[in-house]
Amino acid sequence: MENLPPATIRKANAGDIDGIMKIERLSFHSEVVESKKVFEDRIAVFPDGFLIAEIETKGGKIIAGYVSSELWPYSEAIPYSNFSLNHSIYETHSNDGDELYISSFAVDPSVRGGKIGKHLFTALIDCVSKKYKLKSAILMVSSDWQNAYKMYQKEGFAAVSKISGFFPASENSGSEDDLSSAGIIMKKCLINNY
């Protein structure tokens, strides 16, 4: 997508919640959409780890994308329950954690292809890395989301594990157990910041 105005990236605040939820609903299958309360809690608990991208339109500024995260204590064996959709950040976040978990990331479909997502994603890692001592960053992506998977690979993330059946099976899959609904856990070393 060309001719997009440059995006301004900033910390999210409670007043952004409706724009965030609009993008969440446009971007994900209804069984994967997380609740408004989950996003409100993420903003309240870890504002350093919740960024939005805004663009100026004829009608004013709009939220073009968001990325939320939390800090976990680094571990080679993270419980799969930490990745649960709609989990409470109050139960998993640790202010002195040294692993950045990127919990949700989406760009409004109408502005995809203009590199807003890449800028937002790298801004999160850069901003949090400057303020917190991080060993690594971790995220989960559906095996159906090939564009996202490829972007994460380009950003240095590598698949480290799979949770079979985590996401709803795609319309093209043959069964509920099809790996097309696997959650792929990806990790990137950030040890140079430690």
LINMOZI-V289666 format. One record per pair of residues at least 12 apart in sequence whose ideal C-beta (glycine too) atoms are under 6 Angstrom apart, sorted by the first residue. I is the first residue (numbers start at 0). J is the second residue. Records with the same first field share a line. If there is no record, write none. Layout:
# LINMOZI-V289666
I: J + J
This chain:
# LINMOZI-V289666
0: 112 + 113
3: 110 + 113
4: 54 + 55
6: 52 + 54 + 63 + 115
7: 53
8: 50 + 52 + 119 + 122
10: 46
11: 42 + 49 + 51
15: 51
16: 39
18: 62
19: 38 + 65
20: 35
22: 105 + 107
25: 108
26: 105
28: 167
30: 167
33: 84 + 85
34: 85
37: 85
40: 88
41: 67 + 88
44: 88 + 92
45: 69 + 92
47: 130
48: 68 + 127
49: 67
50: 66 + 123
51: 65
52: 64 + 115 + 119
63: 107 + 110 + 115
64: 106 + 115 + 116 + 119
66: 104 + 119 + 123
67: 102 + 103
68: 99 + 100 + 101 + 102
69: 88 + 92 + 100 + 102
70: 92 + 93 + 96
71: 96 + 98 + 100
72: 93 + 96
73: 97 + 98 + 134
79: 162
82: 139
97: 132 + 133 + 134
98: 135 + 137
99: 127 + 133 + 136
100: 137
101: 138
124: 136
128: 192
132: 193
133: 189 + 192
134: 190 + 193
135: 186 + 188 + 189
136: 187 + 189
137: 186
138: 185
139: 182 + 184
140: 183
141: 166
142: 179 + 181 + 183
143: 169 + 179
151: 185
155: 187
156: 185 + 187
158: 183 + 185
159: 184 + 186
160: 184
161: 181 + 183
162: 182
163: 181
164: 180
165: 182
166: 180 + 182
168: 180
